[in-house]
Amino acid sequence: MKKGNIKNTIIIILCITIIAMGIGFMVLSMKLEDYRKEQDIFDVHFQSAKLLSSIKGGEKNPSGKIKIDSSGKILKMDFELYHEHDEVDYEVTIKNEGTLQATIVSLFSSPDFKSKKVIKDISPVVISISDMSGKVLEPGEEATVKISAIYNPVENAEFKNKSQSLSGRIGIITESKIES
């Protein structure tokens, strides 16, 4: 009778093993089906903007406001500088919330704060934006951009300590190379 119990035990163990393998195969099959249906997502946007510092050059504090539009692709900026040496600095976070690797092609501004004509028109105020061109963001990765508005000292007394208001927008252009 011992041989009969051993045979039955082995048969039961083999049956349980086959059932467990069948369940494991079903689970694996469902996971692979979900993976096959998963689509690549490309989503790079401005996530947050925070004031780093506001340096007062005179009696009144300079002010700045940066707001991210609903699409997350455009920053709206407004700065009010009152005296020479006023400075407002912001830190803006860009995040890749997609599933693809993304490259920041450029940050472009309107007006173009790098253009000689615009630099002349907004003088004595200078807008400085970190160069992020070529920065690669992996899925879930973040990068920070520093934006500064500075009221530079000028020799021309006509502009000296005159309140300066400035508004503009910054957009982000990104790309991804999808491998087939």
Disulfide bonds with the S-S distance in Angstrom:
none
